[in-house]
Amino acid sequence: MNEKYRFLSTLAIWLAFATIMVTMFISLAASALFIDELTMIILGVFVLTLTLMAGISTAQVWRGARAAEDAQAAEKAKRAAPSQIERLIDQLDEDEIVELETLLMARQDRYTG
């Protein structure tokens, strides 16, 4: 996920949060005469819960993007690195390479012939 999508996702999360908060406070202002102590406690818990959810969602957007970038970088490094077989062949001396070639040719003859 590139920077633009991370930014837009974060913006959407916090715009939704702000919209809910503004709507709630306008509703509270309109009905201020009818709010008791229990209602205020419930609304406080609601606001705290929404704030935590928005923060956790934002963190997950950014953490998930980093994980995807790390996976891509690891895959790229894996492709650029010599394969396990190439490393093994590099460690063989000349006699072992001749023996390996003979073995591979014998197997190829066995499967094709």
Order of alpha helices (4+ residues) and beta strands (2+ residues): alpha-alpha-alpha-alpha
